[in-house]
Amino acid sequence: MDSQNMARNVFNQAANIVQLSRFTRLAGSRSLCTQTPAEPLTVRQQNNGIRSITLNNPKKRNALSLSMLDSLRGNILADIDSDDLRVIVISAKGPVFSSGHDLKELTSAQGRDYHTKVFQACSEVMTLIQDIPVPVIAMVNGVATAAGCQLVASCDIAVVTEKSTFATPGINVGLFCSTPAVAIGRAVPKKVAMEMLFTGNPISAQDALLHGLVSKVVPEERLEEETLAIARRVCQASRPVVALGKATFHRQMAQGRDAAYATASRVMVDNLALRDGQEGIRAFIEKRKPVWTNKAEKAHDD
């Protein structure tokens, strides 16, 4: 073989090696991409009685898609009756707490049955938040619109930053925010709710506080600190007493005055029959801290 042919063969072999190496790297890269697990739509953590649930889809503005609602519901219900669970905090990753429903799921292509499923799932999550035996706190740092605003209104407590805003802008896309109006209309005065619903205009954090949509407005750097302070305070109370009180509050709010007093009076008697109810009274009389059982045990017969 002459020197020219030998050089050509060496060059071709080198080129083949380079091409093979490049193909291997690309294939490896594709393999890594396909094997990377998708980010969960919600992230759940729990420590010292406080469960943190984070909406984790900032690229889609934490839209409450059917999948997001299912994930949120699962993380709320997980071990819900455990004595170790005392309070739930719902927050979000990114500058938008939640933009509400995913409008791509609400097109005609999806169909009426699917639309019905979306709104049933949303209603179930919102009522679940109020029906579970532990308080739920919304920790908001950003925009909450439509069903995202509904989520805030459905929580028992809402701590928000000064830059947070709230709106029901469905009217602007031809979709009146009727389901968000259920929670918002029970949280703020009627005329405030109607202005939000008819105009779609956002309200500031301070206006949301003024009208009762949120509990507290804090600087961004203190949001987690202030929220956890409330959560820890809840954890100091008796779990069955908190559960009884939460359920009764929501029940009597839906009743007329006389019926509400009748309901609340019966529950006060039930509360006194709890072992933790009697422990709290004894601790007060004896000037000591109560020692809760955190069990729904009776101190005496009815």
Order of alpha helices (4+ residues) and beta strands (2+ residues): alpha-beta-beta-alpha-beta-beta-alpha-beta-beta-alpha-beta-beta-alpha-alpha-beta-alpha-beta-alpha-alpha-alpha-alpha
